[in-house]
Amino acid sequence: MNQDYIKVDPWSIIEEGFDKESVKSSESLFSIGNGAMGQRANFEEDYSGDTFQGSYIAGVYYPDKTRVGWWKNGYPEYFAKVLNAPNWIGIKVLVNGTSLDLNTCKQVDNFRRELNMKEGWYSRTFSATLPNDIKIDVKVTRFLSLDLDEVGCIKYEITPLNSAAKVKFIPYLDSGITNEDSNWDDKFWNTTKISSKGNRAFIESHTMKTNFAICTFMEASLEYGGENMAIQPVEEQQELSISHAYEQEVEEAKTVTLFKYGGYTVSTNHKPEELVAAAKKTLDKAIAIGFDKLLSMQQATWASIWEMSDISIEGDVKAQQGIRFNIFHLNQTYLGTDSRLNIGPKGFTGEKYGGSTYWDTEAYCIPFYMATKDQIVARKLLKYRYNHLQKAIENAEKLGFSNGAALYPMVTMNGEECHNEWEITFEEIHRNGAIAFAIYNYYRYTGDYSYIPEMGLEVLIGISRFWMQRATFSEHKKKYVILGVTGPNEYENNVNNNWYTNYISKWCMEYTLAQLQNVKDEYPEDYQRIISKTKLSEEETTKWADISDNLYFPYSEEHQVFLQQDGFLDKELITVADLDKSQRPINQKWSWDRILRSPYIKQADILQGFYLFEDHFTTEELERHFDFYEPFTVHESSLSPCVHSIQAAKLGRMEQAYTFYLRTSRLDLDDYNKEVEEGLHITSMAGTWMSIVEGFGGMRIVNDELSFTPKIPEQWKGYSFKINFRSSILKVSVTHEGTSFRLDGGKAIHITLNGERTQIEPR
């Protein structure tokens, strides 16, 4: 199915007309979250059609034992499943005894759903003719509170249209849930207690193995004719669920409304024995404030978020909707309030990929959070990695490394590697480099060096020790080589001398040596503490310098480009343009064997290195490599188009940059990869932000100052964004006529615009 049903709107995601074929896709696209929990846009009422149920709690997971035919030494023992949590949104609806189910209704008219990104709420409205011929109007509004982040709120309104009717609402909690996928069909949850009092109900449960304890809770009330109906609900308990029934005779054309508050209290924030008490306190607060006031608070909090993070585009509503959709979901997923959490690749929109943390955070997400929030948020993401350093050392030990060498996981929840594909687990070691680069990038952007002596230098030492042990001296080449790896391009496995991996390893060791000297000179007490703790020797640091000075990089004299890996030119170099379109996407049409032998690149690989280390290469070198590799790139990773958009803009190829921008910003909205029903691509959404700010805006940090070389797509009249740079808020506005700046802050700053240094005064 071609996904073209989402209406173009600058501030909302809108679907009009009910199509059963699009239900699962819409469940992803209209997902909501508040950083602490989230849920797919499942219907509250019963739905017997094809659906993917999903509610998720940040940081809660299950270690699903890895399923492989042949166990290999060092293989991760489990895959961290993002768990479908007990369902609190459910509300059965009966009208004159007949269930409301959009899959079985005789007719559904005026169906409309909206995700209002500006104000942070989700709604559905429709008219339905039930099998008993009663026709009703329905309006449902739902949001997850940013202010009380353990609470979600639902307002469910029903209006009988063709006769009076008896309407029964049955709000319920259900812990009898399963994941869409599991390796062994294990039981993930154990329900221990169900309780109820008045309009409130609670289910206490915990995850198996990881033993996260949660209390799922709800409270409901009925309103009719503008009055709260003091109805004592009829309770029904089953082994894994509890429901409360509220019944009301409703006159024709009159509206009855159910308010439902629900959510989770979790043992990561409360003592396990106090979860129900905490849930009661949370409900007390929510009920005292009320639905309307909570919604007003939600609107105000989102207004504050948008004040800093919005990117405004004039003249291109499709592009505008795309970037706001990306920014909205990034903020729904992670708000920087808890250093124990991270940005999962699907956020709260699906279960695929498992784990909460990939190298995406360091390579793609940190720039967004540094620039749109306080630097403390980015520091928390770095602290998250420092807190997992010992686990990274243990991960390396499992693969045979020693002496404090650290290999950060490709996928993790708690610092332990849990990716269940061997070519990723053992070979995609470039992830270590992204973590080191994030330390450098954080200091470059914020000017806050304190992280390095406090925490970062220990991380850098562990990573450099890994690179030292991973490199091999080749007598044949008289150079150090790195063998048997997978680079960012996952369509080449077990290759030798992947250029990106080699280059970032060289940079890591050189950067670590430089920071060791700097900390020794400027922070002698921290230096002594770190040397004592890590037992770092001069012999090691000398070896790092020797390897980094003598690392091998495959190069083609014929093409005047670095080779992606040793054997790249042995492939049949047929460009994507000459590939039959019926064969796309190749990851769904070809065998893995055929993909691995092909020249096709899943995502930027060498060009990823040119992006991170742009100042190491000339524009002419970038152009040569871009022209050689982009024609072989199929962009079947969500992380690919943004890098290419940034580089195309730098090269002045604005039409190409714009095409890549639309692809990254509307990747999910237009379902380019035909997989949106599985969930959204959250981490690549930060790359969309980079496409505008670093691509079109040309923002860089040069000599501790902001530098801009703005360009504008011809399709746009103008665009603007804000940057929080070292406690100064700079608004950048670009039109075809030129670029203007507005500075909020106490002091003037210097910037460079198109090569000219100038001073910007605060307004």
N, C-alpha and C positions, 0 to 999 in steps of 0.2 A: 504494500500500500504506500503510495506517495504521501508524505506527510505535508500537506499544504492547508490544513484546516485551521491552524492558529491564526487568528486575526492580527493584523499589524496595528499596533498601538504603542505610543511612546512610554506608557507607564504600567500597562497591564498585559497579562497573557489571557487571551479570551478565546473560548471555544463556543460556537453556536451550532445547535442541532445535535441530536443524540445519535451517535454511531457506535454500535457495539464493537466494531473493529478497532476503534481508537481508544477504548477504555484503558488498556494497560499503558499505552503511550502517555495518555493524559495523567494517569496516576503518577508517572514520573515527573512530567512537566509542571504539574501543579503542586508538587510536594512543598511542605512547609517545615520549618525548623527554627530553633532559637538558641543554637549552640550547645544546649544541654540535652535536647531530645529532638526528634523529628519524625515525620510520617509521610508516607505516600498519600496521594489524594484519593484514598479509597472512599467509597460511599459509606455514610453512617448507617443507612438502612440496609436491609438484606439485598444482596445482588447475586443471582444464581448464574450469571454469565461468566465469561473468562476474566479473571482478575488476579492481581498479584498483591496480596495483603502484606503491608509492611509498616511496623512502628519500631523505632530504634532509640536506644539510650546511649549517649556518648560514653565511650570507654568500656562498655559492657560487651563481653565476647565469650566465645566458647572455643576451646582447643580441639577442633575436630581432627582426629587422628588421620595423618596423611595416608592416602590410598595409592600404593604403588605395587607393581608386580615384583620388583626386585629392589630390596632395600640397599642403599649405598651408604658407605661411611660418611658421616657428616650431614646426612639428609635431615631436613627439619622433621621433627616428630609429629607436628600438627599444623593444620591450616587454621588461622584465627578467623572464625566465622563471626561476622557482624550479625548479631542476633535479632530476629524478629521478636519483639518484646510483647508481653501481654497487651491485648487490645482494650483500650479504654474508650474509644470513640463510638462504639457500636450503639445503635438505637433502632430496635425493631419498630416498625410502624404498621398498625392495622387500622383500616377504615371499614367500619361495619363488619369487622372480623376478617377482612381480606388483607393480606400482606402487601405492602408497597414494595415492589421489586421491578426495577426498570427493564429487566430482562423478560418479564412476563406481562407487563402492562399491555392493554389493547392498543394504546396510542400514547406517545410522548410528544408534546408540542412545546415550542418556545424554550427548548433546553439551552441554557447558557451557564457557563461557568467562567469565573474570573479569578485570577491571582493578581491582586492589587499590590504591586511591588512598592509603590510609594508609601503605602500605609501598613503593609504587612498582614493582610488578611486574604482569605480564600472563600469564595461563595459559589453557590449553585442555585439557579432558579429554573423551574419547569412546571408545566401542567401535565398531568397524567390521568388517563382513563384506566381505572383498575378493572380487573376481570369481572367485578360485580357492577360495572358501569358507573360507579361513582367517579366523578371528575374532581380533581383537587389541584390547587396551586400549592407549590412548595418553594420555600426559600430557606436556605441553610447558610449560615455564616460561621466560619471557624478560624481561629488563630491560636498560635502558641505564644504565650506572653514572654516578651523580652524582659519585663520588669519583675515578674514572678516566674522564674524559668523552670519551675517544677509543674506549672499549670498550663493546661490548654482549655479553651472555652468554645462552646458550641451553642448557637442559637438556631433552633429548628422550628420553623413556622409552617403550619398547614391551614389552608382555607378551602373548605368544601365549596364547589361551584354550582352543582346542579341539584343539591338537596341538603337538608340537614344530615349530619352523620355522627356516629359515635367513633371518636378518634382515641386510639390507645397507643401511647408511647411506652416502649419497654427499653430504657437505657440499661446497658449491661457492661460487665467486665468479663473478660475471657482469657484465661491463661492456657487454654488448650490449643496453642498455636504451634506452627512448625515453620521451618525455613523452606524457601523454594528449593534450595540445594543443600545436601549434606553428604559427606563421604560414606557414612555407614548407617544413616537414618537413626542416629543416636537420639536419645531424649535429651534435649538441651536444658529444659526447665523442670524444676521440682516444686510443685505447689504445696505449701505447708499449712496454710490457714486461710479461711474465708470468713469474713465477719461483716455485720451490717447493723446499723442503728439509724432509725428514722430514714432520712433521705440520703444517707451516706453508706457507702460500701467499700470494702477493702479486700484485696487479695494479696497475701504475703507469699513470696516465692523466691527461689534462688537458682542461680545457674549451676549446672552440674560441673564438677571439676574446679572451675574458677571460683565458685561460691560467692558470686556477687548477689547480695540480698537486695530485693526491691519490694516496695509496697505499691501496687497499682490501686488507684483510688478514684472515686467519683462521688459527686453530689448533684442532684437534679431538682428542679422545681418547675411547676406549671403555671402559666399565665394565660388568662382568658378574659376578654372584655376589659383589658387594662388592669386587671386585678390578679394578685398572686393567689392561686387556689391552694389552700392549705390541705392538700390531699395526702393522706397516709398511704404510701405506695404498697402494692401487694408484692411481697418478696418471694423470689424463687431461687433456691440454691441447687446447683448440681456439683459434681465432683470438681470441676475446673472452672466454674463460672457462677456468677450471681447476677440476678436481674431485679429491677424494680419496675412495676407496671403502674402507669398513671392513665386513667380513663376520663374522658370528658365528652359530654354531649355538646356538639358545636352546630350552631345555626348556619344555614346557607349564607355564604359570603362573609361570614365572620372568621376570625383567625384565632387559632390556639397555638401557643408557643411553649416549647420545652427549652429550658436552659440547662446545659450540662457542663459541669466543670470536672476535669479529670487530669490525670498525669501520674508521675512517679516520684517517690522518694527512694533514694539509693544509698547503699552502705558505703559508697565512696565519699558521701557527704554527711552521713549520720551514723550513729551506732546502730547495728542491726536490730537490737531490741527496742529501739526508739523510732522505727520507721513509721509505724501507724500513728504514734503521737505527733511526729513531724508532719505527716500527711494531714492530720486534723488541724494543726496550726496553719498549714498552707491553705487549706480550704476555708478556715476562718477568715484569713486575709482576703482571699479571692471573693468570698461571698459578701464581706463587708464593703468591698470596693464596688462590686457589681459588674455585670457584663459591659454596659455602656461606658462606664468610667475606665475599665480595663482596656477597652478598645480605643478610647481617647488617649490613654497612656501609651498604647502600642503605636498609635499614629505619631505621637510626639517623639517617641524614642527612635522610630524609623526616620522621622524628619531630621533628627540630629545626625544619624548615620549618613543619610544622603547628603547632608550639608557638606560633609568632608569627602565622601567617596564617589559622588555622582560624576559622570562624564556626560556632558550635554552635547548633542549633535544637532545641528540645524540643517534642514533640507533633505533628510534621509531617514524616514521613520523606521524603516526595516533595520538599518544599522543602529539606530537609537534603541529600539526595543532589544536588540541583541546584546548590546553592552550592559544595559541595565539588568537584563535577565542574569547575566554572568555575575555582576557585582552583587545583586540581591542574593543569589545562592551562596556566594562566598561568605557573605555576612550571616546568612542563616546557619551555615555549617560551623563557622569558627569566629568567635568574637574576642578571643584573647583574654578571657577572664580566668582561665585555668591552665596552668603550665603542664598539667598531666595529660591534656588532650592535644589532638593534632588534627590535620585536615585530611580526612579519608577521601580516596578518589571518587567514591560515589556519595560521600556525605551521608545524608539521611534519606536518600532517594532509592536505594536498592542494596542488594547483598553482594553483587559481583566484586571480585578482587579481594575480598576479605581484608582484615587488618585496617589500621587507621592511618598508617604512616608509610609513605613511599619517598623516593628521592625527589618527587614532584614538589614537596614542601619547600626544600632548600633551593631547587633550581628555578621554580616558577612562582611559588606563593609568597615567599618572604618579601620580595619587592613590593607586592601589592599591600601587604599589611604594614610594612615600614612607612609607606608613603601616605596611606589613608587612615592610619591610626597612630597612637603614640608609639614611640620606639620601644616602649616596655613590652608591647605585644610581640614584636619580632624577637626581642630578647628572651621571652618565654619559650618561643619555638626553638631557640638555640639551647636554652637551659634543658629543654626536653631531651635533646641529644646528649648533653653532658650527663644527665641523670641516668642515661642508658649506656654510658661508656663501658662499665664493667660487663654488661651483657654483650656488647660488641666485641670485647676481648674474648669472652667465652665462645661467641660465634666463630671467631677466628681459630680458637683452640680446637674446636670440633673439626675443622678442616686441616689441622696439622700445623698451624702457625703457633709461635711461642713468643715469650719475652715481652708480653704486653701489646703485641700487634693487635689492632682492632679492625674488624670488618663489620661495619654497620649493616643491618639487615635490609634486604630489598623490600620486605613487607613485615610489619610488626604491629603488635599492640603493646607489648611490655619491654621492648628492646631485644627480644629473642626472635631470631629468624623463623618465619613461618610461611614462606612461599613454597608451594608444592610442585614447582616445575624445576627440574635439576639444572637446566641450562640457564635459568635465572638465578637460582640460589647459589650455585658454584661459580658462575662465569660473569654475571653482570656486576662486576666489582667496581665499575665506574661510579657507582652510587657513593662510595667513600669520598670521591672527589667533590661531589656536589655539597656534601656537608662541610668540607673544608672551605669551599668557595663561599658558602653562606656566611661563614665567620668573617672572611675577608670583605664580603659584600656589606655585611652589617656595619663593620667599622667604617668602610668607605662612605657609606650613606649617612650614618648617624654621627660619626666622629667620636663615638663612645668606645674607647679602647679597653675599658675596664673588664669587659667580658673575657678578653684574651688572657691576662694574668690570673683572673679569678677561676676560669673554667676552660676557656677555649684552647689554651696551649696544651693541656693534657690530651684533649681530643686530637689535636694536630699531631702530637707525638705518637699516639696510638695508630693513627692513619698512616703516618710516614713509616713506622715500623712495619706495617703491613705491606706497603709498596716495596720496601727494601727486600722483604722476604719473597715477595711474589715475582720479582724480576729475576731473570736468568742471564748469565753472561754467555753469549754465543761466540765460540771460538771461530766459527765460520765468518760471522759478520764483524767480529771484534767490537761488538756493541752489546749493550744490555737489551734484552727482549722481554716481552710479556706475552706468554703463550696461553692458548685455550680460553679465550674470553668471548663474551657477547657485549657489544657496544650498545649505545642507545638504539641503534637499528637492530631490533630483535629478529629481523629476517635473515640474519647471519649469526649462526651459533658456532661456538668452538673454533673461532678463528684466531690467527696469530697476529700480534701487533696491530690491533685496532688503534687507529691513529688517535681517536678521541681519548681512549683509555690511557694510552702511553703519554699523551700530552698532559692530561690532567694529573697523572701520577708525578710527572716531572715537576709540574707547577707546585703540587702539594709539598713535595720535599723541599723545594727552594723556598716556598713561603714559610714553612715551619722553621727552617734554619734562620730566616730573617727575623721571625718573631722571637725565637730563642735569644738572639742577640739583643733585640730591643727590650725584652723583659729583663734580661740580665743587666742592661744599662739603666733602665728606668724604674724597674720594680725588683730590686735585688732580693728582698725578703720573699716575695712570691717565687722568684727564680729558684732560690735555695729550697723552698718547700717542694716545688715541682720536681726538681732534680732528685731530691731525696725520695720523694714518693714514687717516681717512675724509674729511678736508678738508671737514668740515661747516661750513656758513656760517650766519650769523644770518638771512640772507634765507630760507634753507630753513626754519629753525625757526619764523620768523614766519609763513611760508606754512602750515606744519602747524597752527598755532594758528588761523589764519583759516579753514582748511577744516573743522577739527573743530568750530569754533564755528558754522559755517554750513552744515552738512551737512543734506540733505533726508531726512525720514522720512515715508513715506506713512502717512496716518492716516484712519480713518473716523469721522466725528462721529456718524453713525447708529449704528454698533455700539460706539463708544467703544473701539476697538482699533487698534493699529498694523497696517497692511496688510503682508502677507508680501512683496508687490511691487506695483508701480503698477497692474497690471491684474487683481488678484485678484478684485475684486468684479464684473468683467465676465464671470466664469465662471458656469456653471449650478450653483448651490450646492446640490447634492443630497448629503446626508450619507451616510456609510458605512452607517449603519443602514438606509437606504432603497435601498442598492445590492444587487441580486440576488446572493445568495451564490454562485451558479454562475459569477459573473464574477470571483471571487477565486481566487488572487491576480491582480490586474490586470496585473502585469508578465509573467505567463505567458498571460494570456487576451486582452489588448488590444494593438492596434498602438501604436507609440510616439507617433504623431500623436494618437491618441485620449487617451492618458495626459496628454500635454502640454496638451491643451485642457481637461482635467478639473480639478476643485478638489482632487483627492486628493493627500495629502501622504505621501511615502514615509517620512519621519522628522521628528522635532522640528526646526523651523526657527526661527520666532520664539521658540518655547518653549525651544529650545537657548540662545538669548540670555538668556532669563529665568532659565535654570538657571545659566549662567556668571556673570551679573551680578545675581544675586538681590537683593543689597542696594541695587540702584539703583531698585527698584520696590517698591510696596506689595503686601501680600498680596491686597488687593482688585483691583489691576491684574493680578496673576498669575491670579486666579480668573476674571476677565473674559476674558483671553486664552486660558486653558486651556479654558473653556467654549465659546469660539468656534472654536478650531482643532482640538481633539482629535476632535470628531465628523467631521472631514474626513480624519483620519489613518489610513492603512491599515497602518502599522507594517511595511512590507515591507523595511525596513532593520533589521538586527540591532541598530543603535545607537539605535533609537527607544524601545522599551518601558521601558528603564531610566530615561531622563529623565522620562517620564510617570509612572513609579512614584514617583520622588522627589518630584515636584510634587504628585501626588495625595495622598501622605502628608502633605506640608506643609499641604495644604488640608483635612486630616482625613478624606479619603475613603478609608478604609482598605480597604474591599472592592475598590475599583478599584485601589488601590495594590498589593494582594495579587495580583490577577489579572495586572497588568502584571509584577510580580515573578516569578510562575511562568512567564510567557511568556519573560522574558529569561533566567531561570536554567535553564529546560528547553527553550530554543530548539532545541538540537541533539538532546537526549535524546528529545524528543517530535517532532522534525522539523517544526516549525511551517511552515517555508517549503518543505518537500518538496525539499530539496536537500542533505541531510546527506552523501550519498554522495560529494559533491565535496570534503568537508572541513569542519572545524568553524569556528565564528566566534570566533576567539581574542580579538580586541581587545574585542569587545562583552562578553566575560566579565568584564572589569574593571568594566563598567557594572553588572553583576549585583552585584558587591561593593559598589558605590556605592549601589545600591538599598536594601541593608540598612543600611549604616553612615550614609549621608547621608539616606536616605529614612526608614526606620523608626527608626533611631537619632537622626536629626536632628542629626548632628554638623556643626558649622561652626567656622570660626576667627573669633573676634570679639575685637578689641583684643589680638591676640597670644596669646589663650588659647582653649582648647577650650570649646565650648558645645554643649549637648545639649538637644533637646526630644523625648525618646523616645516612640514609639508602638509598639503591638504588635498584629499581626493577631489576630483572635479565634480563628483556627485554631491558633495557637501557644500553648504554655504558657510559653515563655520563649526568649530567645536571648542570645548573648554574643559579643563580638569583642574583639580587642586592637588598640591603636593605639600605634605608636612615634612619640611627639610630642616632638621636641627632646630626644632621648635619655632620655625617661621612657616606660616601658611602662605603659599604662593599660588595664586590662581593664574592659569595660563589660558589665554583666549586667542584662537587662531582663525583668521578669515583669509580669503583670497587677497585681501588688501594688505595684510600684515599681521603681526603678533603683538598683543598687549599683555601687561602683567599687572596684577594687583597683589600687594603684600599686606598680610595681617601679621603684625608682630611689633615688638618694641624697638627694633633697630633695623637699619638699612642692610641690605645684602648685595653682594656682587654676583652677577650672572654673566654668562657669555651667550650672545645671540648671534647666530651665523658668523662666528669667529670674532665678533666684536665684544669686548668686555665692557659692561655698563653697571651702574649702581641703581638698584631699585629701592625707593624710599617707601616706608610704610604709609598706608593711606591715613 
